Every structure is written in C-alpha cells, then in structure tokens.
Amino acid sequence: MVTSDRQTIDIYEAQSDRYESRRSPGRLPEAEAFGARRPEGVAVDLGCGPGWYTAALGEPVVALDAALAMLRRTREVAPGSLAVQAELGALPLRAGALAGGWARNTYVHLRAVDVPLALHDLHRALAPGAPIEATFFEGDQEGREVFPADDLPGRWFSTWPRHRLLDVLVGAGFDLTELDVRSGDDGTVLTVRADRARTLADTVGPDVRLLVCGLNPSIRAADADIGFVTPGNRFWPAALAAGIVTRDRDPRHAMAAHGVGMTDLV
C-alpha cells in the first residue's frame, strides 16, 4: 500500500489555519469548468485541503484528505460534500464508483516512486471515460527542501521531468487530453487533464523485483483490473505453483507482498 508522508500530514493538521490564511483559491475557474464538463455521478476532490474547490466540482462530491483538520474546514465551506479521511494510495472507494477526479497539489506530496501505484488506485476507482485534472511540479528533485522559502517548512514535495510524468500517466491507464504549463513563484506547475481509459493500469512501485510484461491486455482484463484474468490463462496457476505469488489473480497483493509488478507492451 502507498502511504502518504506522515510529517506532511501532521503539518497540515497543526497549521491548517495558517495554510488557509496565506493562500487563495487561484484555480477556481478551472474547478468550475471541471465541474461543468464532468459526467453525472460522484466526483472526488483528492486532497481537498480547506475545501476551496470542493463545491465547484458539482454534487455529489467526496472531499478526501488525510488531514482531519482540513476535512472539518471543508465541511464548513462545502456542507453538501461527503467527507472521507483517507490516503491517496488506499482509496476506500469501490471500482468504477467515480465520475471524475480533481487533485490540486496533492500527488506532489507523495514520493515520486509511489505515484504510479497511487494513480493505479485512482484509475481503479474511476469509471471508464471519467476525466481527471491534477497538478504536479516540474523538476528533477524531491524531499523536504525543494522549496526553501516554503512557509510551512518540512513538507515533502516531489517534482517531475515532463516526459517522465506523461509516461507514468499513460502507464497508469490515462489518455492525456491537455498539458497546461505555467511558471510562477512556486516554479513550473504542470496541470494534467486526462480521461480514464478502458485499459489495464500498471502495478509498479519502488520494490519491484520481478516485472511481468504482457503483450496486449484484453478488455476483460482491463475491466477486471487484473492481468491474465481469463480462466484459460496459465499465468496465475503457474505463478502460484512456482511460489512467485501467494494469492490468485491479485496483482496489488503480488506487488505489495512479493515485489511482482505488471505492465504491458500495448
């Protein structure tokens, strides 16, 4: 399971009022546009913070954050939202439940090596065709001192070379529709707009010891979110018999427990 940085969460818990007082919702028009174009169903504000954008995403909407202080504030400014305390790498949402996902400066607090599996989890929770809009910082470093002038010091940030970020998004099962690049005081912000493809997302992470590469996954595999899922496929019986995995047709467990990742050529 991908876990968020505990120190960063604690900072948001302790300094949520300071965070809100020193910032403003500069992406509100984009949030409103996202809310207007997303299909009917449940949207999610991933890392909702003080709830600046939650109501703009349309109802019904889940406000999700790892910091309880942020959720309490969101419930004040967006009382119609459904508050959920959870981490990005362990979304407590059933497969295909979401009609859209908004993430403003949220995945930037994960280690870069953990982002692919977290996006896999988002892909699983979204319905095919559902849009996402997410921001990342461009760069090639990560840690607690990426932004030396940060007014909430100690937070973890990861940054991304542009081409590498787009490769990860494709691997996580998203079709890019737009990449918006803006430079400002906080560096260069990459805003990704993409749709959840009806495809099989990679399961990869920092502890991969064996990477299984398939050819072209079937629609059945894509819909099940499990590679080699058909009963006649010999991969899972062979992997179980060899002791490579210990659970049948469970790629997330194969990755978490045994370091067995999966990807595809096509």
C-alpha positions as CSV (number, residue, x, y, z in Angstrom):
1,M,0.0,0.0,0.0
2,V,1.2,3.5,-0.8
3,T,1.3,5.6,2.3
4,S,1.4,9.4,2.5
5,D,4.2,11.3,4.2
6,R,3.2,11.4,7.9
7,Q,5.2,14.5,8.6
8,T,3.5,16.4,5.9
9,I,0.0,15.3,7.1
10,D,1.0,16.4,10.7
11,I,2.0,19.8,9.4
12,Y,-1.4,20.2,7.7
13,E,-3.2,19.1,10.9
14,A,-1.3,21.6,13.1
15,Q,-1.2,24.5,10.7
16,S,-4.4,24.3,8.6
17,D,-5.5,27.8,9.7
18,R,-2.1,29.3,8.7
19,Y,-2.2,27.4,5.4
20,E,-5.6,28.9,4.5
21,S,-4.8,32.4,5.7
22,R,-1.8,32.8,3.5
23,R,-3.3,31.4,0.3
24,S,-6.2,31.9,-2.0
25,P,-8.1,29.6,-4.5
26,G,-6.3,30.7,-7.7
27,R,-7.7,27.7,-9.7
28,L,-11.4,28.3,-9.0
29,P,-12.4,29.0,-12.7
30,E,-10.7,25.7,-13.7
31,A,-12.5,23.8,-10.9
32,E,-15.8,25.3,-12.1
33,A,-15.1,24.3,-15.6
34,F,-14.2,20.8,-14.5
35,G,-17.5,20.5,-12.6
36,A,-19.4,21.7,-15.6
37,R,-17.8,19.2,-18.0
38,R,-17.6,16.0,-15.9
39,P,-20.4,13.4,-16.4
40,E,-23.1,12.8,-13.9
41,G,-22.1,10.8,-10.8
42,V,-19.8,11.2,-7.9
43,A,-16.7,13.4,-8.2
44,V,-13.8,13.4,-5.8
45,D,-11.7,16.3,-4.5
46,L,-8.4,14.5,-3.8
47,G,-6.6,16.3,-1.0
48,C,-9.4,18.8,-0.6
49,G,-7.5,21.0,1.8
50,P,-9.7,23.8,3.2
51,G,-12.4,22.9,0.6
52,W,-11.8,25.8,-1.7
53,Y,-12.7,23.8,-4.8
54,T,-14.9,21.1,-3.5
55,A,-18.3,22.7,-4.1
56,A,-17.2,23.9,-7.6
57,L,-16.8,20.3,-8.7
58,G,-20.6,19.7,-8.5
59,E,-22.7,17.4,-6.4
60,P,-22.4,14.7,-5.3
61,V,-18.8,15.2,-4.4
62,V,-16.4,13.4,-2.0
63,A,-14.0,15.6,-0.1
64,L,-11.0,13.4,0.6
65,D,-8.0,14.3,2.7
66,A,-5.6,12.6,5.1
67,A,-5.7,15.6,7.5
68,L,-8.8,15.7,9.7
69,A,-8.4,19.5,10.3
70,M,-8.8,20.1,6.5
71,L,-11.9,17.9,6.3
72,R,-13.6,19.8,9.2
73,R,-12.9,23.1,7.4
74,T,-14.2,21.7,4.1
75,R,-17.5,20.6,5.8
76,E,-17.9,24.2,6.8
77,V,-17.5,25.7,3.4
78,A,-19.0,22.8,1.4
79,P,-21.6,21.3,3.7
80,G,-23.0,19.2,1.0
81,S,-19.8,17.3,0.5
82,L,-19.1,13.7,1.7
83,A,-16.0,13.9,3.9
84,V,-13.6,10.9,3.8
85,Q,-10.3,10.8,5.7
86,A,-8.1,8.6,3.6
87,E,-4.7,8.4,1.8
88,L,-4.2,8.6,-1.9
89,G,-2.7,5.1,-2.2
90,A,-5.6,3.4,-0.4
91,L,-8.7,5.0,-1.7
92,P,-11.7,3.4,0.2
93,L,-13.9,3.5,-3.0
94,R,-15.3,0.7,-5.0
95,A,-14.1,0.1,-8.5
96,G,-15.7,2.4,-11.1
97,A,-17.5,4.5,-8.5
98,L,-16.3,7.9,-9.6
99,A,-17.3,10.2,-12.4
100,G,-14.3,12.5,-12.1
101,G,-11.2,13.3,-10.0
102,W,-9.7,16.7,-9.1
103,A,-6.3,16.9,-7.4
104,R,-4.8,20.3,-6.8
105,N,-1.2,20.0,-5.5
106,T,-2.0,16.6,-3.9
107,Y,0.1,13.9,-5.5
108,V,3.1,16.3,-5.1
109,H,3.3,15.2,-1.5
110,L,4.0,11.5,-2.5
111,R,7.4,10.1,-3.2
112,A,7.8,10.0,-7.0
113,V,8.3,6.2,-6.9
114,D,4.9,5.9,-5.2
115,V,2.9,8.0,-7.6
116,P,2.4,5.2,-10.3
117,L,0.6,2.9,-7.9
118,A,-1.4,5.7,-6.4
119,L,-2.6,6.7,-9.9
120,H,-3.4,3.0,-10.5
121,D,-5.7,3.2,-7.4
122,L,-7.4,6.3,-8.8
123,H,-7.8,4.5,-12.2
124,R,-9.5,1.6,-10.5
125,A,-11.9,3.9,-8.7
126,L,-12.9,5.9,-11.8
127,A,-15.5,4.8,-14.4
128,P,-14.1,4.4,-17.9
129,G,-14.0,7.8,-19.7
130,A,-14.1,9.8,-16.4
131,P,-12.0,12.9,-16.5
132,I,-9.2,13.9,-14.1
133,E,-7.4,17.2,-13.5
134,A,-4.2,17.1,-11.4
135,T,-1.3,19.4,-10.8
136,F,2.4,18.5,-10.4
137,F,5.6,20.5,-10.2
138,E,8.2,20.3,-12.9
139,G,11.7,19.4,-11.9
140,D,14.1,16.6,-11.1
141,Q,14.3,16.6,-7.3
142,E,12.3,15.7,-4.3
143,G,12.5,16.0,-0.5
144,R,11.7,18.5,2.3
145,E,13.8,21.4,0.9
146,V,12.6,21.5,-2.7
147,F,11.1,25.0,-2.0
148,P,13.5,26.7,0.5
149,A,11.1,29.6,1.0
150,D,8.1,27.3,1.9
151,D,6.1,29.0,4.7
152,L,5.2,25.5,6.0
153,P,8.7,24.0,6.1
154,G,9.1,20.3,6.4
155,R,6.5,19.2,3.9
156,W,7.6,16.6,1.3
157,F,7.5,17.5,-2.4
158,S,8.2,15.5,-5.5
159,T,8.9,17.1,-8.9
160,W,8.8,15.6,-12.3
161,P,10.5,15.9,-15.7
162,R,7.7,16.5,-18.1
163,H,8.3,13.4,-20.3
164,R,8.5,11.1,-17.3
165,L,5.3,12.3,-15.8
166,L,3.4,11.7,-19.1
167,D,4.9,8.2,-19.3
168,V,3.6,7.4,-15.8
169,L,0.1,8.7,-16.7
170,V,0.0,6.5,-19.7
171,G,1.1,3.5,-17.7
172,A,-1.5,4.3,-15.1
173,G,-4.2,4.0,-17.7
174,F,-5.0,7.6,-18.6
175,D,-5.4,9.2,-22.0
176,L,-3.9,12.7,-21.9
177,T,-6.2,15.4,-23.3
178,E,-4.2,18.5,-22.3
179,L,-1.0,19.5,-20.6
180,D,-1.1,23.1,-19.2
181,V,2.3,24.5,-18.3
182,R,2.5,27.6,-16.1
183,S,5.5,29.2,-14.4
184,G,5.2,31.2,-11.2
185,D,6.8,31.9,-7.8
186,D,6.5,28.2,-6.9
187,G,8.3,27.1,-10.1
188,T,6.6,25.5,-13.1
189,V,3.3,23.8,-12.5
190,L,2.1,21.0,-14.8
191,T,-1.6,20.7,-15.0
192,V,-2.7,17.4,-16.5
193,R,-6.1,16.9,-18.0
194,A,-6.8,13.3,-18.9
195,D,-9.5,10.7,-19.2
196,R,-9.6,7.3,-17.6
197,A,-9.0,4.8,-20.4
198,R,-10.6,1.4,-20.6
199,T,-7.3,-0.3,-20.3
200,L,-5.2,-2.2,-17.7
201,A,-3.1,0.1,-15.5
202,D,0.5,-0.9,-14.5
203,T,1.2,-2.1,-11.0
204,V,4.7,-0.9,-10.3
205,G,6.5,0.5,-7.3
206,P,9.9,1.1,-5.7
207,D,10.3,-2.5,-4.5
208,V,9.8,-4.4,-7.8
209,R,12.0,-7.4,-8.0
210,L,10.2,-9.0,-11.0
211,L,8.4,-7.1,-13.7
212,V,5.9,-9.2,-15.7
213,C,5.4,-7.7,-19.2
214,G,2.2,-8.8,-21.1
215,L,1.5,-8.1,-24.7
216,N,-1.9,-6.5,-25.2
217,P,-4.4,-7.0,-22.3
218,S,-8.0,-7.9,-23.2
219,I,-11.0,-5.8,-22.4
220,R,-11.9,-8.4,-19.9
221,A,-8.6,-7.9,-18.1
222,A,-9.0,-4.2,-18.3
223,D,-12.5,-4.3,-16.8
224,A,-11.4,-6.6,-14.0
225,D,-8.2,-4.6,-13.4
226,I,-6.3,-7.9,-13.4
227,G,-3.9,-9.0,-16.0
228,F,-4.1,-12.6,-17.3
229,V,-7.5,-12.9,-15.7
230,T,-9.2,-15.3,-18.0
231,P,-9.7,-18.9,-16.7
232,G,-7.7,-20.4,-19.5
233,N,-4.6,-18.3,-19.0
234,R,-1.9,-20.2,-17.3
235,F,0.0,-17.3,-15.7
236,W,-1.6,-17.2,-12.3
237,P,-1.7,-21.0,-11.8
238,A,2.0,-21.2,-12.8
239,A,3.0,-18.2,-10.6
240,L,1.2,-19.8,-7.6
241,A,2.8,-23.2,-8.3
242,A,6.2,-21.6,-8.5
243,G,5.8,-19.6,-5.3
244,I,6.2,-16.3,-7.1
245,V,2.8,-15.1,-5.7
246,T,0.5,-16.4,-3.0
247,R,-2.9,-15.0,-4.0
248,D,-4.7,-15.9,-7.2
249,R,-5.5,-13.0,-9.5
250,D,-4.5,-10.3,-7.1
251,P,-1.9,-8.0,-8.7
252,R,-1.9,-5.5,-5.9
253,H,-1.0,-8.2,-3.4
254,A,1.6,-9.5,-5.8
255,M,3.2,-6.1,-5.8
256,A,2.9,-5.3,-2.1
257,A,3.8,-8.7,-0.7
258,H,6.2,-10.1,-3.3
259,G,7.5,-7.2,-5.4
260,V,5.9,-8.6,-8.6
261,G,4.9,-5.8,-10.8
262,M,3.0,-5.9,-14.1
263,T,3.0,-3.8,-17.3
264,D,2.1,-4.3,-21.0
265,L,3.7,-3.6,-24.3
266,V,0.5,-2.3,-25.8
